[in-house]
Amino acid sequence: MPRASKVMLFHYMGYFGSMVLVWLVMISSLLQIQLGWAGALLKVLLVVASILFGVFGVLFVMRGHGGG
Amino acid sequence: MAMNRQDLMRYDLEAWIHTHFYKIASLFSFIEAASILARLLAPSNMTELIFRIATIIYWALLTPSFYEFTKGFLMIYSRGAVYSHIAENIRERLVIKYRSRARAASILLYIAIIIWIIAPMAFIWGWLYAKG
């Protein structure tokens, strides 16, 4: 099992990252044409953040290996 | 465990809502990731629709977390003068001591909520009117 501190680090990176990136992706939809590759990059980062949040949340945090 | 949850609901409804939305968001994050990947790898009207709806749901699920985090940070900023669960007489002393921070924290929460709510409005606006 990974160390609890690493689990929480990845989990919170995903958690906070998701919050910030969901906001940015939503706002960026107004600037879709001007953003180009940056818009796609934001979406890819949101995918990474969502997976970190989900994987570490479901596997470790919700099963009682840390806070929530 | 179930008893603890009931206690939390009675003691602090906001925290109870935050806990449950957090758990659902944690599971829903896989759907959000899949919807974005589908949108990027196979762009079509259907994947666009699924991505938009999933993102709005994900935003809604993260909303209680955003609210609680913002309150938490503002509680720290105000040294516990606002948004803290402490005895009223202690709070009154803190408010007197950190008056300007307490006032700023009260206002900043509303500003943060407005900024948070602007996102889905922009998203829906962009969906309807700014499509390239």
N, CA and C atoms of all chains as a GROMACS GRO file, in nm:
protein
  600
    1MET      N    1   0.084  -0.120   0.000
    1MET     CA    2   0.000   0.000   0.000
    1MET      C    3   0.088   0.126   0.000
    2PRO      N    4   0.057   0.228  -0.083
    2PRO     CA    5   0.139   0.349  -0.081
    2PRO      C    6   0.128   0.421   0.053
    3ARG      N    7   0.228   0.505   0.082
    3ARG     CA    8   0.223   0.582   0.207
    3ARG      C    9   0.102   0.675   0.207
    4ALA      N   10   0.043   0.692   0.325
    4ALA     CA   11  -0.079   0.773   0.337
    4ALA      C   12  -0.057   0.915   0.287
    5SER      N   13   0.063   0.972   0.314
    5SER     CA   14   0.089   1.110   0.272
    5SER      C   15   0.088   1.122   0.120
    6LYS      N   16   0.142   1.021   0.050
    6LYS     CA   17   0.142   1.024  -0.097
    6LYS      C   18   0.000   1.007  -0.151
    7VAL      N   19  -0.076   0.917  -0.088
    7VAL     CA   20  -0.214   0.897  -0.129
    7VAL      C   21  -0.290   1.028  -0.120
    8MET      N   22  -0.274   1.096  -0.007
    8MET     CA   23  -0.347   1.222   0.014
    8MET      C   24  -0.298   1.331  -0.081
    9LEU      N   25  -0.166   1.331  -0.108
    9LEU     CA   26  -0.111   1.430  -0.200
    9LEU      C   27  -0.175   1.414  -0.338
   10PHE      N   28  -0.175   1.291  -0.391
   10PHE     CA   29  -0.233   1.267  -0.524
   10PHE      C   30  -0.383   1.292  -0.522
   11HIS      N   31  -0.447   1.248  -0.414
   11HIS     CA   32  -0.592   1.265  -0.405
   11HIS      C   33  -0.629   1.414  -0.406
   12TYR      N   34  -0.560   1.491  -0.323
   12TYR     CA   35  -0.594   1.634  -0.316
   12TYR      C   36  -0.551   1.710  -0.441
   13MET      N   37  -0.443   1.663  -0.506
   13MET     CA   38  -0.408   1.723  -0.636
   13MET      C   39  -0.524   1.707  -0.733
   14GLY      N   40  -0.582   1.586  -0.733
   14GLY     CA   41  -0.697   1.559  -0.820
   14GLY      C   42  -0.820   1.635  -0.778
   15TYR      N   43  -0.840   1.643  -0.648
   15TYR     CA   44  -0.960   1.707  -0.592
   15TYR      C   45  -0.958   1.859  -0.620
   16PHE      N   46  -0.853   1.925  -0.575
   16PHE     CA   47  -0.840   2.069  -0.600
   16PHE      C   48  -0.823   2.097  -0.749
   17GLY      N   49  -0.744   2.012  -0.813
   17GLY     CA   50  -0.721   2.028  -0.957
   17GLY      C   51  -0.852   2.021  -1.034
   18SER      N   52  -0.938   1.926  -0.996
   18SER     CA   53  -1.067   1.912  -1.064
   18SER      C   54  -1.150   2.040  -1.048
   19MET      N   55  -1.150   2.093  -0.926
   19MET     CA   56  -1.229   2.215  -0.900
   19MET      C   57  -1.182   2.329  -0.988
   20VAL      N   58  -1.052   2.350  -0.989
   20VAL     CA   59  -0.996   2.462  -1.067
   20VAL      C   60  -1.016   2.437  -1.216
   21LEU      N   61  -0.988   2.314  -1.260
   21LEU     CA   62  -0.993   2.285  -1.403
   21LEU      C   63  -1.136   2.279  -1.458
   22VAL      N   64  -1.230   2.230  -1.377
   22VAL     CA   65  -1.371   2.233  -1.422
   22VAL      C   66  -1.412   2.378  -1.447
   23TRP      N   67  -1.372   2.464  -1.354
   23TRP     CA   68  -1.405   2.607  -1.368
   23TRP      C   69  -1.341   2.664  -1.496
   24LEU      N   70  -1.212   2.634  -1.514
   24LEU     CA   71  -1.140   2.687  -1.631
   24LEU      C   72  -1.196   2.631  -1.763
   25VAL      N   73  -1.228   2.501  -1.764
   25VAL     CA   74  -1.282   2.440  -1.887
   25VAL      C   75  -1.416   2.505  -1.921
   26MET      N   76  -1.498   2.529  -1.818
   26MET     CA   77  -1.628   2.590  -1.842
   26MET      C   78  -1.613   2.732  -1.895
   27ILE      N   79  -1.526   2.810  -1.832
   27ILE     CA   80  -1.505   2.948  -1.876
   27ILE      C   81  -1.444   2.950  -2.017
   28SER      N   82  -1.352   2.857  -2.042
   28SER     CA   83  -1.282   2.857  -2.171
   28SER      C   84  -1.375   2.824  -2.288
   29SER      N   85  -1.493   2.767  -2.258
   29SER     CA   86  -1.583   2.733  -2.368
   29SER      C   87  -1.633   2.859  -2.440
   30LEU      N   88  -1.626   2.972  -2.370
   30LEU     CA   89  -1.663   3.099  -2.435
   30LEU      C   90  -1.558   3.141  -2.536
   31LEU      N   91  -1.432   3.096  -2.513
   31LEU     CA   92  -1.320   3.138  -2.598
   31LEU      C   93  -1.271   3.022  -2.684
   32GLN      N   94  -1.363   2.932  -2.718
   32GLN     CA   95  -1.326   2.807  -2.785
   32GLN      C   96  -1.237   2.828  -2.908
   33ILE      N   97  -1.275   2.922  -2.992
   33ILE     CA   98  -1.204   2.939  -3.119
   33ILE      C   99  -1.065   2.996  -3.095
   34GLN      N  100  -1.054   3.096  -3.003
   34GLN     CA  101  -0.926   3.162  -2.980
   34GLN      C  102  -0.827   3.073  -2.905
   35LEU      N  103  -0.876   2.983  -2.818
   35LEU     CA  104  -0.786   2.904  -2.734
   35LEU      C  105  -0.709   2.796  -2.809
   36GLY      N  106  -0.772   2.729  -2.902
   36GLY     CA  107  -0.707   2.625  -2.981
   36GLY      C  108  -0.652   2.513  -2.896
   37TRP      N  109  -0.518   2.487  -2.905
   37TRP     CA  110  -0.456   2.374  -2.834
   37TRP      C  111  -0.464   2.391  -2.683
   38ALA      N  112  -0.468   2.517  -2.635
   38ALA     CA  113  -0.475   2.540  -2.490
   38ALA      C  114  -0.606   2.486  -2.432
   39GLY      N  115  -0.714   2.496  -2.512
   39GLY     CA  116  -0.843   2.442  -2.470
   39GLY      C  117  -0.836   2.291  -2.454
   40ALA      N  118  -0.769   2.225  -2.552
   40ALA     CA  119  -0.753   2.079  -2.544
   40ALA      C  120  -0.665   2.041  -2.426
   41LEU      N  121  -0.560   2.121  -2.402
   41LEU     CA  122  -0.470   2.094  -2.289
   41LEU      C  123  -0.545   2.100  -2.156
   42LEU      N  124  -0.632   2.200  -2.143
   42LEU     CA  125  -0.713   2.212  -2.020
   42LEU      C  126  -0.797   2.086  -1.999
   43LYS      N  127  -0.855   2.037  -2.108
   43LYS     CA  128  -0.941   1.916  -2.098
   43LYS      C  129  -0.857   1.794  -2.060
   44VAL      N  130  -0.737   1.784  -2.118
   44VAL     CA  131  -0.650   1.670  -2.084
   44VAL      C  132  -0.610   1.678  -1.937
   45LEU      N  133  -0.578   1.797  -1.890
   45LEU     CA  134  -0.543   1.814  -1.748
   45LEU      C  135  -0.661   1.777  -1.658
   46LEU      N  136  -0.782   1.811  -1.703
   46LEU     CA  137  -0.901   1.775  -1.624
   46LEU      C  138  -0.920   1.622  -1.620
   47VAL      N  139  -0.887   1.557  -1.731
   47VAL     CA  140  -0.893   1.410  -1.732
   47VAL      C  141  -0.797   1.354  -1.627
   48VAL      N  142  -0.672   1.406  -1.626
   48VAL     CA  143  -0.571   1.359  -1.530
   48VAL      C  144  -0.618   1.384  -1.387
   49ALA      N  145  -0.667   1.506  -1.362
   49ALA     CA  146  -0.712   1.542  -1.227
   49ALA      C  147  -0.829   1.454  -1.183
   50SER      N  148  -0.924   1.432  -1.275
   50SER     CA  149  -1.042   1.351  -1.242
   50SER      C  150  -1.001   1.209  -1.207
   51ILE      N  151  -0.906   1.154  -1.285
   51ILE     CA  152  -0.862   1.015  -1.260
   51ILE      C  153  -0.789   1.006  -1.126
   52LEU      N  154  -0.703   1.104  -1.098
   52LEU     CA  155  -0.633   1.106  -0.968
   52LEU      C  156  -0.734   1.113  -0.853
   53PHE      N  157  -0.830   1.204  -0.868
   53PHE     CA  158  -0.934   1.222  -0.765
   53PHE      C  159  -1.012   1.092  -0.746
   54GLY      N  160  -1.055   1.034  -0.857
   54GLY     CA  161  -1.137   0.914  -0.851
   54GLY      C  162  -1.061   0.793  -0.800
   55VAL      N  163  -0.945   0.766  -0.858
   55VAL     CA  164  -0.871   0.644  -0.823
   55VAL      C  165  -0.829   0.648  -0.676
   56PHE      N  166  -0.764   0.756  -0.634
   56PHE     CA  167  -0.716   0.762  -0.495
   56PHE      C  168  -0.833   0.780  -0.398
   57GLY      N  169  -0.939   0.846  -0.443
   57GLY     CA  170  -1.057   0.862  -0.357
   57GLY      C  171  -1.126   0.730  -0.333
   58VAL      N  172  -1.151   0.655  -0.439
   58VAL     CA  173  -1.225   0.530  -0.426
   58VAL      C  174  -1.139   0.421  -0.361
   59LEU      N  175  -1.013   0.409  -0.405
   59LEU     CA  176  -0.929   0.299  -0.356
   59LEU      C  177  -0.883   0.318  -0.212
   60PHE      N  178  -0.852   0.442  -0.174
   60PHE     CA  179  -0.790   0.461  -0.043
   60PHE      C  180  -0.873   0.545   0.054
   61VAL      N  181  -0.915   0.664   0.010
   61VAL     CA  182  -0.977   0.757   0.105
   61VAL      C  183  -1.113   0.708   0.151
   62MET      N  184  -1.196   0.664   0.057
   62MET     CA  185  -1.330   0.619   0.096
   62MET      C  186  -1.326   0.486   0.172
   63ARG      N  187  -1.214   0.415   0.160
   63ARG     CA  188  -1.202   0.289   0.234
   63ARG      C  189  -1.134   0.309   0.369
   64GLY      N  190  -1.111   0.433   0.405
   64GLY     CA  191  -1.066   0.462   0.540
   64GLY      C  192  -0.916   0.475   0.559
   65HIS      N  193  -0.839   0.504   0.448
   65HIS     CA  194  -0.696   0.521   0.462
   65HIS      C  195  -0.658   0.669   0.464
   66GLY      N  196  -0.740   0.751   0.522
   66GLY     CA  197  -0.708   0.893   0.528
   66GLY      C  198  -0.833   0.974   0.548
   67GLY      N  199  -0.819   1.106   0.538
   67GLY     CA  200  -0.933   1.195   0.558
   67GLY      C  201  -1.014   1.206   0.433
   68GLY      N  202  -1.116   1.293   0.429
   68GLY     CA  203  -1.199   1.306   0.311
   68GLY      C  204  -1.240   1.441   0.275
   69MET      N  205  -2.090   0.327   1.197
   69MET     CA  206  -2.065   0.418   1.083
   69MET      C  207  -2.192   0.493   1.045
   70ALA      N  208  -2.302   0.415   1.030
   70ALA     CA  209  -2.430   0.478   0.994
   70ALA      C  210  -2.474   0.576   1.103
   71MET      N  211  -2.448   0.539   1.227
   71MET     CA  212  -2.483   0.626   1.340
   71MET      C  213  -2.405   0.757   1.331
   72ASN      N  214  -2.274   0.748   1.297
   72ASN     CA  215  -2.192   0.868   1.285
   72ASN      C  216  -2.248   0.962   1.180
   73ARG      N  217  -2.293   0.903   1.069
   73ARG     CA  218  -2.347   0.985   0.961
   73ARG      C  219  -2.472   1.058   1.006
   74GLN      N  220  -2.557   0.987   1.080
   74GLN     CA  221  -2.679   1.052   1.130
   74GLN      C  222  -2.643   1.166   1.226
   75ASP      N  223  -2.541   1.140   1.309
   75ASP     CA  224  -2.497   1.243   1.402
   75ASP      C  225  -2.447   1.365   1.326
   76LEU      N  226  -2.368   1.339   1.221
   76LEU     CA  227  -2.315   1.449   1.141
   76LEU      C  228  -2.428   1.530   1.079
   77MET      N  229  -2.530   1.461   1.030
   77MET     CA  230  -2.644   1.528   0.967
   77MET      C  231  -2.713   1.620   1.069
   78ARG      N  232  -2.726   1.571   1.191
   78ARG     CA  233  -2.791   1.649   1.296
   78ARG      C  234  -2.704   1.766   1.339
   79TYR      N  235  -2.575   1.739   1.349
   79TYR     CA  236  -2.482   1.839   1.402
   79TYR      C  237  -2.450   1.947   1.299
   80ASP      N  238  -2.423   1.902   1.176
   80ASP     CA  239  -2.380   1.997   1.073
   80ASP      C  240  -2.428   1.948   0.936
   81LEU      N  241  -2.542   1.998   0.895
   81LEU     CA  242  -2.603   1.954   0.768
   81LEU      C  243  -2.512   1.985   0.649
   82GLU      N  244  -2.447   2.102   0.654
   82GLU     CA  245  -2.357   2.141   0.544
   82GLU      C  246  -2.245   2.038   0.526
   83ALA      N  247  -2.185   1.997   0.637
   83ALA     CA  248  -2.076   1.898   0.632
   83ALA      C  249  -2.127   1.764   0.580
   84TRP      N  250  -2.247   1.730   0.619
   84TRP     CA  251  -2.308   1.604   0.575
   84TRP      C  252  -2.328   1.605   0.422
   85ILE      N  253  -2.381   1.718   0.373
   85ILE     CA  254  -2.402   1.732   0.227
   85ILE      C  255  -2.267   1.726   0.156
   86HIS      N  256  -2.169   1.799   0.210
   86HIS     CA  257  -2.035   1.802   0.152
   86HIS      C  258  -1.976   1.661   0.143
   87THR      N  259  -1.988   1.583   0.251
   87THR     CA  260  -1.934   1.446   0.254
   87THR      C  261  -1.997   1.359   0.146
   88HIS      N  262  -2.128   1.367   0.134
   88HIS     CA  263  -2.196   1.281   0.037
   88HIS      C  264  -2.168   1.324  -0.107
   89PHE      N  265  -2.170   1.455  -0.131
   89PHE     CA  266  -2.140   1.503  -0.265
   89PHE      C  267  -1.996   1.470  -0.303
   90TYR      N  268  -1.906   1.477  -0.204
   90TYR     CA  269  -1.765   1.444  -0.229
   90TYR      C  270  -1.752   1.298  -0.274
   91LYS      N  271  -1.823   1.209  -0.208
   91LYS     CA  272  -1.815   1.067  -0.242
   91LYS      C  273  -1.873   1.041  -0.381
   92ILE      N  274  -1.986   1.104  -0.411
   92ILE     CA  275  -2.047   1.085  -0.544
   92ILE      C  276  -1.954   1.144  -0.651
   93ALA      N  277  -1.896   1.262  -0.621
   93ALA     CA  278  -1.804   1.326  -0.718
   93ALA      C  279  -1.683   1.239  -0.744
   94SER      N  280  -1.634   1.174  -0.640
   94SER     CA  281  -1.518   1.087  -0.653
   94SER      C  282  -1.549   0.974  -0.751
   95LEU      N  283  -1.668   0.918  -0.743
   95LEU     CA  284  -1.709   0.812  -0.837
   95LEU      C  285  -1.738   0.870  -0.975
   96PHE      N  286  -1.804   0.986  -0.976
   96PHE     CA  287  -1.844   1.046  -1.104
   96PHE      C  288  -1.723   1.095  -1.185
   97SER      N  289  -1.609   1.116  -1.116
   97SER     CA  290  -1.489   1.167  -1.185
   97SER      C  291  -1.448   1.073  -1.299
   98PHE      N  292  -1.476   0.942  -1.286
   98PHE     CA  293  -1.443   0.847  -1.394
   98PHE      C  294  -1.530   0.875  -1.517
   99ILE      N  295  -1.658   0.904  -1.493
   99ILE     CA  296  -1.749   0.934  -1.604
   99ILE      C  297  -1.707   1.064  -1.672
  100GLU      N  298  -1.668   1.163  -1.589
  100GLU     CA  299  -1.622   1.291  -1.644
  100GLU      C  300  -1.498   1.270  -1.732
  101ALA      N  301  -1.401   1.193  -1.680
  101ALA     CA  302  -1.278   1.167  -1.756
  101ALA      C  303  -1.311   1.095  -1.887
  102ALA      N  304  -1.399   0.996  -1.880
  102ALA     CA  305  -1.437   0.920  -2.001
  102ALA      C  306  -1.508   1.010  -2.101
  103SER      N  307  -1.593   1.098  -2.052
  103SER     CA  308  -1.668   1.186  -2.144
  103SER      C  309  -1.574   1.284  -2.215
  104ILE      N  310  -1.471   1.332  -2.143
  104ILE     CA  311  -1.375   1.424  -2.206
  104ILE      C  312  -1.292   1.348  -2.310
  105LEU      N  313  -1.248   1.229  -2.273
  105LEU     CA  314  -1.167   1.150  -2.368
  105LEU      C  315  -1.248   1.119  -2.494
  106ALA      N  316  -1.375   1.084  -2.475
  106ALA     CA  317  -1.461   1.055  -2.591
  106ALA      C  318  -1.477   1.179  -2.678
  107ARG      N  319  -1.492   1.293  -2.612
  107ARG     CA  320  -1.508   1.421  -2.684
  107ARG      C  321  -1.382   1.455  -2.763
  108LEU      N  322  -1.263   1.426  -2.704
  108LEU     CA  323  -1.136   1.459  -2.770
  108LEU      C  324  -1.102   1.359  -2.881
  109LEU      N  325  -1.132   1.232  -2.857
  109LEU     CA  326  -1.090   1.127  -2.952
  109LEU      C  327  -1.191   1.106  -3.065
  110ALA      N  328  -1.319   1.128  -3.036
  110ALA     CA  329  -1.422   1.108  -3.139
  110ALA      C  330  -1.521   1.223  -3.135
  111PRO      N  331  -1.478   1.340  -3.184
  111PRO     CA  332  -1.569   1.455  -3.174
  111PRO      C  333  -1.695   1.438  -3.259
  112SER      N  334  -1.808   1.451  -3.196
  112SER     CA  335  -1.937   1.447  -3.267
  112SER      C  336  -2.037   1.521  -3.180
  113ASN      N  337  -2.155   1.540  -3.232
  113ASN     CA  338  -2.258   1.610  -3.153
  113ASN      C  339  -2.294   1.532  -3.027
  114MET      N  340  -2.295   1.398  -3.040
  114MET     CA  341  -2.332   1.315  -2.925
  114MET      C  342  -2.226   1.324  -2.814
  115THR      N  343  -2.097   1.310  -2.850
  115THR     CA  344  -1.991   1.317  -2.747
  115THR      C  345  -1.984   1.458  -2.687
  116GLU      N  346  -2.011   1.558  -2.771
  116GLU     CA  347  -2.014   1.696  -2.722
  116GLU      C  348  -2.125   1.713  -2.618
  117LEU      N  349  -2.242   1.658  -2.649
  117LEU     CA  350  -2.357   1.666  -2.557
  117LEU      C  351  -2.326   1.595  -2.424
  118ILE      N  352  -2.269   1.474  -2.436
  118ILE     CA  353  -2.237   1.396  -2.314
  118ILE      C  354  -2.133   1.471  -2.231
  119PHE      N  355  -2.030   1.525  -2.299
  119PHE     CA  356  -1.925   1.601  -2.228
  119PHE      C  357  -1.984   1.722  -2.156
  120ARG      N  358  -2.073   1.793  -2.223
  120ARG     CA  359  -2.132   1.914  -2.162
  120ARG      C  360  -2.216   1.878  -2.039
  121ILE      N  361  -2.300   1.777  -2.055
  121ILE     CA  362  -2.387   1.739  -1.943
  121ILE      C  363  -2.305   1.684  -1.826
  122ALA      N  364  -2.206   1.597  -1.858
  122ALA     CA  365  -2.121   1.539  -1.753
  122ALA      C  366  -2.045   1.649  -1.678
  123THR      N  367  -1.996   1.748  -1.752
  123THR     CA  368  -1.919   1.856  -1.688
  123THR      C  369  -2.007   1.940  -1.596
  124ILE      N  370  -2.130   1.966  -1.639
  124ILE     CA  371  -2.223   2.043  -1.553
  124ILE      C  372  -2.254   1.963  -1.426
  125ILE      N  373  -2.276   1.833  -1.441
  125ILE     CA  374  -2.303   1.748  -1.322
  125ILE      C  375  -2.181   1.747  -1.229
  126TYR      N  376  -2.061   1.734  -1.290
  126TYR     CA  377  -1.937   1.730  -1.210
  126TYR      C  378  -1.920   1.862  -1.134
  127TRP      N  379  -1.947   1.972  -1.203
  127TRP     CA  380  -1.940   2.105  -1.137
  127TRP      C  381  -2.037   2.109  -1.018
  128ALA      N  382  -2.159   2.061  -1.041
  128ALA     CA  383  -2.261   2.063  -0.934
  128ALA      C  384  -2.216   1.976  -0.816
  129LEU      N  385  -2.155   1.860  -0.846
  129LEU     CA  386  -2.110   1.771  -0.738
  129LEU      C  387  -1.993   1.832  -0.660
  130LEU      N  388  -1.912   1.912  -0.726
  130LEU     CA  389  -1.798   1.975  -0.658
  130LEU      C  390  -1.836   2.103  -0.585
  131THR      N  391  -1.958   2.152  -0.610
  131THR     CA  392  -2.000   2.279  -0.550
  131THR      C  393  -1.997   2.280  -0.396
  132PRO      N  394  -2.053   2.177  -0.327
  132PRO     CA  395  -2.044   2.180  -0.180
  132PRO      C  396  -1.899   2.178  -0.131
  133SER      N  397  -1.812   2.106  -0.202
  133SER     CA  398  -1.670   2.103  -0.164
  133SER      C  399  -1.609   2.242  -0.177
  134PHE      N  400  -1.639   2.307  -0.290
  134PHE     CA  401  -1.585   2.441  -0.312
  134PHE      C  402  -1.632   2.536  -0.200
  135TYR      N  403  -1.759   2.525  -0.167
  135TYR     CA  404  -1.817   2.610  -0.062
  135TYR      C  405  -1.750   2.585   0.073
  136GLU      N  406  -1.733   2.458   0.106
  136GLU     CA  407  -1.670   2.424   0.236
  136GLU      C  408  -1.523   2.464   0.239
  137PHE      N  409  -1.452   2.440   0.129
  137PHE     CA  410  -1.311   2.479   0.125
  137PHE      C  411  -1.297   2.630   0.138
  138THR      N  412  -1.381   2.702   0.065
  138THR     CA  413  -1.374   2.849   0.070
  138THR      C  414  -1.401   2.897   0.212
  139LYS      N  415  -1.504   2.839   0.274
  139LYS     CA  416  -1.534   2.877   0.412
  139LYS      C  417  -1.418   2.844   0.505
  140GLY      N  418  -1.358   2.728   0.482
  140GLY     CA  419  -1.244   2.687   0.564
  140GLY      C  420  -1.127   2.784   0.553
  141PHE      N  421  -1.093   2.819   0.429
  141PHE     CA  422  -0.981   2.911   0.409
  141PHE      C  423  -1.013   3.050   0.469
  142LEU      N  424  -1.139   3.093   0.453
  142LEU     CA  425  -1.177   3.223   0.507
  142LEU      C  426  -1.183   3.220   0.661
  143MET      N  427  -1.216   3.104   0.715
  143MET     CA  428  -1.213   3.089   0.860
  143MET      C  429  -1.069   3.106   0.912
  144ILE      N  430  -0.976   3.044   0.838
  144ILE     CA  431  -0.834   3.059   0.878
  144ILE      C  432  -0.791   3.205   0.864
  145TYR      N  433  -0.831   3.266   0.750
  145TYR     CA  434  -0.793   3.406   0.725
  145TYR      C  435  -0.847   3.498   0.834
  146SER      N  436  -0.970   3.469   0.881
  146SER     CA  437  -1.031   3.556   0.983
  146SER      C  438  -0.995   3.513   1.125
  147ARG      N  439  -0.901   3.421   1.139
  147ARG     CA  440  -0.855   3.368   1.269
  147ARG      C  441  -0.970   3.307   1.349
  148GLY      N  442  -1.070   3.253   1.275
  148GLY     CA  443  -1.182   3.186   1.343
  148GLY      C  444  -1.296   3.279   1.381
  149ALA      N  445  -1.285   3.406   1.340
  149ALA     CA  446  -1.391   3.502   1.375
  149ALA      C  447  -1.521   3.473   1.300
  150VAL      N  448  -1.510   3.417   1.180
  150VAL     CA  449  -1.631   3.378   1.104
  150VAL      C  450  -1.620   3.233   1.061
  151TYR      N  451  -1.736   3.171   1.040
  151TYR     CA  452  -1.750   3.033   0.990
  151TYR      C  453  -1.688   2.926   1.081
  152SER      N  454  -1.670   2.955   1.207
  152SER     CA  455  -1.613   2.854   1.296
  152SER      C  456  -1.718   2.807   1.397
  153HIS      N  457  -1.702   2.685   1.446
  153HIS     CA  458  -1.794   2.631   1.546
  153HIS      C  459  -1.732   2.653   1.684
  154ILE      N  460  -1.747   2.774   1.737
  154ILE     CA  461  -1.693   2.802   1.870
  154ILE      C  462  -1.799   2.875   1.953
  155ALA      N  463  -1.772   2.885   2.081
  155ALA     CA  464  -1.867   2.952   2.170
  155ALA      C  465  -1.886   3.098   2.128
  156GLU      N  466  -2.009   3.145   2.141
  156GLU     CA  467  -2.045   3.277   2.092
  156GLU      C  468  -1.963   3.388   2.159
  157ASN      N  469  -1.937   3.372   2.290
  157ASN     CA  470  -1.861   3.479   2.360
  157ASN      C  471  -1.716   3.487   2.309
  158ILE      N  472  -1.661   3.371   2.272
  158ILE     CA  473  -1.524   3.370   2.216
  158ILE      C  474  -1.526   3.434   2.077
  159ARG      N  475  -1.627   3.399   1.999
  159ARG     CA  476  -1.638   3.455   1.865
  159ARG      C  477  -1.647   3.607   1.869
  160GLU      N  478  -1.729   3.656   1.962
  160GLU     CA  479  -1.745   3.802   1.974
  160GLU      C  480  -1.612   3.871   2.000
  161ARG      N  481  -1.530   3.809   2.083
  161ARG     CA  482  -1.396   3.866   2.111
  161ARG      C  483  -1.310   3.865   1.986
  162LEU      N  484  -1.318   3.752   1.912
  162LEU     CA  485  -1.238   3.741   1.789
  162LEU      C  486  -1.282   3.844   1.685
  163VAL      N  487  -1.414   3.863   1.675
  163VAL     CA  488  -1.466   3.960   1.578
  163VAL      C  489  -1.417   4.101   1.612
  164ILE      N  490  -1.413   4.132   1.742
  164ILE     CA  491  -1.364   4.264   1.784
  164ILE      C  492  -1.215   4.276   1.750
  165LYS      N  493  -1.140   4.169   1.777
  165LYS     CA  494  -0.995   4.173   1.755
  165LYS      C  495  -0.958   4.176   1.607
  166TYR      N  496  -1.031   4.095   1.527
  166TYR     CA  497  -0.998   4.084   1.384
  166TYR      C  498  -1.114   4.137   1.299
  167ARG      N  499  -1.162   4.255   1.333
  167ARG     CA  500  -1.282   4.310   1.270
  167ARG      C  501  -1.270   4.318   1.117
  168SER      N  502  -1.159   4.376   1.068
  168SER     CA  503  -1.147   4.396   0.923
  168SER      C  504  -1.136   4.262   0.850
  169ARG      N  505  -1.063   4.167   0.907
  169ARG     CA  506  -1.051   4.034   0.845
  169ARG      C  507  -1.186   3.963   0.845
  170ALA      N  508  -1.260   3.975   0.954
  170ALA     CA  509  -1.392   3.910   0.963
  170ALA      C  510  -1.487   3.968   0.858
  171ARG      N  511  -1.483   4.101   0.844
  171ARG     CA  512  -1.571   4.166   0.746
  171ARG      C  513  -1.532   4.122   0.604
  172ALA      N  514  -1.401   4.124   0.577
  172ALA     CA  515  -1.353   4.084   0.443
  172ALA      C  516  -1.390   3.939   0.413
  173ALA      N  517  -1.376   3.852   0.512
  173ALA     CA  518  -1.407   3.710   0.492
  173ALA      C  519  -1.555   3.691   0.460
  174SER      N  520  -1.642   3.767   0.529
  174SER     CA  521  -1.786   3.755   0.503
  174SER      C  522  -1.819   3.795   0.360
  175ILE      N  523  -1.752   3.901   0.312
  175ILE     CA  524  -1.780   3.949   0.175
  175ILE      C  525  -1.717   3.854   0.072
  176LEU      N  526  -1.594   3.809   0.102
  176LEU     CA  527  -1.521   3.725   0.004
  176LEU      C  528  -1.594   3.594  -0.025
  177LEU      N  529  -1.667   3.542   0.072
  177LEU     CA  530  -1.741   3.417   0.047
  177LEU      C  531  -1.843   3.438  -0.064
  178TYR      N  532  -1.915   3.551  -0.057
  178TYR     CA  533  -2.016   3.579  -0.160
  178TYR      C  534  -1.950   3.602  -0.296
  179ILE      N  535  -1.835   3.671  -0.295
  179ILE     CA  536  -1.763   3.694  -0.422
  179ILE      C  537  -1.719   3.560  -0.482
  180ALA      N  538  -1.666   3.472  -0.396
  180ALA     CA  539  -1.621   3.340  -0.444
  180ALA      C  540  -1.739   3.260  -0.502
  181ILE      N  541  -1.855   3.267  -0.436
  181ILE     CA  542  -1.973   3.194  -0.485
  181ILE      C  543  -2.015   3.248  -0.622
  182ILE      N  544  -2.014   3.380  -0.635
  182ILE     CA  545  -2.052   3.442  -0.764
  182ILE      C  546  -1.955   3.396  -0.874
  183ILE      N  547  -1.824   3.400  -0.843
  183ILE     CA  548  -1.723   3.358  -0.942
  183ILE      C  549  -1.745   3.211  -0.980
  184TRP      N  550  -1.777   3.129  -0.880
  184TRP     CA  551  -1.799   2.985  -0.904
  184TRP      C  552  -1.921   2.964  -0.995
  185ILE      N  553  -2.026   3.041  -0.971
  185ILE     CA  554  -2.152   3.023  -1.045
  185ILE      C  555  -2.143   3.079  -1.188
  186ILE      N  556  -2.050   3.172  -1.210
  186ILE     CA  557  -2.032   3.228  -1.344
  186ILE      C  558  -1.994   3.117  -1.444
  187ALA      N  559  -1.915   3.017  -1.396
  187ALA     CA  560  -1.861   2.914  -1.486
  187ALA      C  561  -1.970   2.838  -1.564
  188PRO      N  562  -2.069   2.777  -1.495
  188PRO     CA  563  -2.169   2.703  -1.574
  188PRO      C  564  -2.252   2.794  -1.664
  189MET      N  565  -2.270   2.921  -1.619
  189MET     CA  566  -2.344   3.014  -1.703
  189MET      C  567  -2.266   3.040  -1.832
  190ALA      N  568  -2.134   3.060  -1.818
  190ALA     CA  569  -2.048   3.081  -1.935
  190ALA      C  570  -2.046   2.955  -2.022
  191PHE      N  571  -2.046   2.840  -1.956
  191PHE     CA  572  -2.040   2.712  -2.026
  191PHE      C  573  -2.165   2.693  -2.113
  192ILE      N  574  -2.280   2.720  -2.053
  192ILE     CA  575  -2.406   2.705  -2.128
  192ILE      C  576  -2.416   2.811  -2.238
  193TRP      N  577  -2.372   2.932  -2.205
  193TRP     CA  578  -2.370   3.040  -2.304
  193TRP      C  579  -2.280   3.001  -2.421
  194GLY      N  580  -2.159   2.951  -2.390
  194GLY     CA  581  -2.064   2.910  -2.493
  194GLY      C  582  -2.119   2.795  -2.578
  195TRP      N  583  -2.193   2.707  -2.515
  195TRP     CA  584  -2.255   2.592  -2.582
  195TRP      C  585  -2.357   2.641  -2.686
  196LEU      N  586  -2.437   2.738  -2.642
  196LEU     CA  587  -2.547   2.782  -2.728
  196LEU      C  588  -2.504   2.883  -2.834
  197TYR      N  589  -2.410   2.973  -2.796
  197TYR     CA  590  -2.384   3.088  -2.885
  197TYR      C  591  -2.242   3.098  -2.939
  198ALA      N  592  -2.143   3.036  -2.874
  198ALA     CA  593  -2.004   3.060  -2.916
  198ALA      C  594  -1.941   2.939  -2.981
  199LYS      N  595  -2.023   2.852  -3.039
  199LYS     CA  596  -1.965   2.731  -3.102
  199LYS      C  597  -1.898   2.766  -3.233
  200GLY      N  598  -1.775   2.711  -3.245
  200GLY     CA  599  -1.699   2.737  -3.367
  200GLY      C  600  -1.736   2.643  -3.481
   0.00000   0.00000   0.00000
